[in-house]
Amino acid sequence: MAATTDAAASGSALDTFPRWLLQHERVRGGKTATREKDLGIWQSWTWQQVAAETRAMAAGLAELGFQRGDHLAIIGDNRPRLYWAMCAAQMLGGIPVPLYQDAVAAEMVFALQDAEIRIAIVEDQEQVDKLLEVREQCPALAHILYDDPRGMRHYKQTCVQSVDEIVAMGGIHNRNQPEFIPGEIAQGRGDDVAIMLYTSGTTGKPKGVCQTHSALIAAATGGCSFDNISPADEILSYLPMAWVGDNLFSYAQALVAGFTVNCPESGETVMTDLREIGPTYYFAPPRVFENLLTQVMIRMEDAGAVKRGLFHYFMAVAKRCGAEILDGKPVAAADRLLYAMGNLLIYGPLRNVLGMSRIRVAYTAGAAIGPDLFRFYRSIGINLKQLYGQTETCAYVCLQPDREIEFDSVGKPAPQVEIRIAANGEILVRGPMLLKEYFKRPDATAEVIDAEGWFHTGDAGFLDAAGQLKIIDRAKDVGKLATGAMFAPNYIENKLKFFPHIKEAVAFGHDRDMVCAFVNIDMGAVGNWAERRGLAYSGYTDLAGKAEVHELIQECVEKVNAELAHDAMLAETQIHRFLILHKELDPDDDELTRTRKVRRSFIAEKYGVLIDALYAGKASQYIETVVKFEDGRSGKVAADLGIRDVKTFPAGAAAKQAA
């Protein structure tokens, strides 16, 4: 890896991110470090410009009283200055604390209070307004610095300032005291906390995960060497900065490898910007890949008969041999020829539409991905792989080596990582990437890291004969049916979510005699399906209640049951009954985390009347639910939900029975 070689030649100890930034300034100062699309035009900054701006920002923060050990809140979409603010805080020995930009003001209060935030750097007026709304609850918050000046002209609060002012102030400081920032950087150590990321809090309050420079650099270095990531690579940074995945790929690996980070104009323009940039390195959680596939299938349903026929014919070819061709495995000459034709007519244009024409390595993580979804992307020539990790492990535990891809595994232990399976099936990991501690929570730290240094992941799984790790579910979620059969709800839910018509699912069955499920339909996919059939509807609740939609979802559920019948361990956990929820599960209603993980126990309590109806054999159940609107108001959604029985299959039954 070029950056590592440069570092070795210089003899410097690159054990903190500010030192990595200065290293790139020295060896590739004129190369592009960052791009951002603004008002339809891509703006670029070189490594020299980034380093200069970051030093000025650090000096400006110091002028505001920011000191070693202080926490700096960072809130907003992926913006160059917000990434630079992270490094600026680290230059001073401080700790950046990125928060989810789509969180409502009340959700930010806990982290602002817990981290004792005195200074926050935010993207725009929306985030400023949130912090002003809760400022009385966060008395330590003295400075709110904004990057985007639009809409900020008439704000008179003295605590609100532009980042431009701080950078200008820092530039003067650096000219007067040029030795100050280098001196602060020199005090930094690898075991200093580099960032604090709050866990999503599926149960209870979030915890601040303290990760050191050394831990993140070890994870970044291991990942870059594993996939030969170099300064020539490019990435599109569009996932929440508060998520560990973005911190690893868009910050830690970018500073270790020296590749270019591209920030989209907005969340709405990500697909357009992805096509324009054509990244070589890509990362997305399964839900993004699911949404992309859903959009593709919707477009194909609207296409003409000839185009639709060609698509399905060549996708069958790709399913048969595409993944094998990508892995360099033997494939019959006739299939190779058909695949080459498909690449010309279908796969190549499809990769281009998805913005993935130049991708050399793509990763997914954050939740299990359905094998069929995984195979789809690999079959059209996208080198999609899985990784496994958590916030507490810098998102770095397992990686999938090229040509050793198994659709139902998350790969082999990453470089420098050890894995052990406990007697109860829990996955334990050990290595240099582990968290230093949970902030102000020594009790919680002691619970997850044992005396031998093993981190208890809370996931259940096993290592197969080839040394690949297979995840079953969260250990706390794995249960048993009343019959004694193993029940892994997340596994079942992911199978349901592969279908483009199903956006979310929640399975129930622990200590019960059968499995039942809630389903959220995908409004875009099902809405398109309904419109093409002349099925009128007035909104989500109305569409979800249609008998035709229930029949559509029932077909999907029965196909999942046919697949489960093949699995000896899970054949008894086929779904017997389901209902379609009258509203979408939403983080604003506390039903999902900000990373869209199901808050299972909360949902079970909130919708207990529906669960009771499923298991009582009822044909329908009336429910009223309080929902929160974006403007802070509350309202009610009510519906009489239909409940359906579905076909199940004997163990080992052929999947074609569900067709």
Summary of the structure (lengths in Angstrom):
residues: 659
radius of gyration: 25.5
end to end distance: 49.7
largest distance: 79.2
contacts: 2252
relative contact order: 0.08
helix: 43%
strand: 22%
